[in-house]
Amino acid sequence: MQGRTVDPPSLSSSWLSVGLVAYGIHNMKFNLSLNLVLAALAFVQAAPIRPEEIHSKAAKGLRLLTLAEDAEPVWKTEDQKLDLMRQGVKFIDVTETYEIEQAIPKSAAKAPAATFPAPSHQTAVKALTATISLANMQSNLATLSNFNNRYYKSSTGADGSNWILSTVQGIASGHAGVTVAAFKHSWVQSSIIAKIPGKSASSPVTIIGAHLDSINLSSPTSGRAPGSDDDGSGTVNLIEAFRVLLASGFQPSTPVEFHWYSGEEGGLLGSNAIATSYSNAGVKVKAFMELDMTAFFKPGSTEVVALEADYVDSGLNTFVKSLVTTYTRLPVTMDSPCGYACSDHASWYKFGVPTTMPFEAVTGNDNSRIHSTADTTTLSGFSWSHSLEFAKIAVAFIYELAI
């Protein structure tokens, strides 16, 4: 070899090298053993909850909740659930759906943002939005708000869902192929699903939703909870959008569904049950939009449509931005993240459905009097002209995606 000559190692340095190698092997074995133990512990923690445990604890009144995305569910009493709600902690109640969800294959990779074409039916959609009736929405909300509350476990909550069912069935009457049905739950209040068939029955369905329940956090079962904004506003937006489309003779190319969810305030109960059922049945969903609170903006603040920033699809948000600028008088902006289980769109998001949620105002300028007796149409900041713009978004969303 060209260069300097290397002397062979001395005996002492050789033994030192051997010792270091042996120590390294021992250390590697120790680390490997530690990693195996940790992996085993993680596997134990992630092991599915056994059906016997679910049935036994549910029978005792306990509820199984997920408090964060991909987090292990935890058991809570009903009182502890209410405490979480009062503290502003969001969760999904998976007691009824946990076993089904475990059987649904989960994708290892996050789907890329969906893509949707730019609005291209301006003449038709603007003609439809011109027929939206504020009087209809005001009358429907007056009826809904007059129920003592629409809590999902109360008799008046059940009465409220039955009234929506009857009202939407009346709108659908005489329209061939259109169906309206209650989606029954283990609690007394049903969710409502209205379906408009598409010319291509096998195509993915476009869904728009709102939650029909309300809550008074001081006294959920018997307390007064008008829920005029949360979410009476979104509920009547959907009823009126459904009426406008059917009255026009709307015949979509792909199927459309309108959903009114029970038990959102109790942990997205109705939407989670339906989204889980659809995913388990292999129903393909093109897009989902939630309207949850559409009638309030803080007096003196800038009136906008605020798009939720998390647990949504960025491509669908871009599409809804274009709907807002094309079909409403309002500017559009992004809201701050609303957090896990913020509203019913989160139920669909966890199954990989593109979701979006246009909201009444930037957080901080929204209605702070929800979940109380004060959530009424007389509250300063409640605006029918504001909510009207969200009804336009609903009509445009369905028409542009399904025609």
Beta strands, then each sheet from edge to edge (+ up, - down):
strand 1: 63-66
strand 2: 74-76
strand 3: 92-93
strand 4: 179-183
strand 5: 191-196
strand 6: 205-211
strand 7: 256-261
strand 8: 285-290
strand 9: 305-307
strand 10: 332-334
strand 11: 355-356
strand 12: 358-359
sheet 1: 2+ 1- 3+
sheet 2: 4+ 5- 7+ 6+ 8+ 11+
sheet 3: 10+ 9+ 12-
end
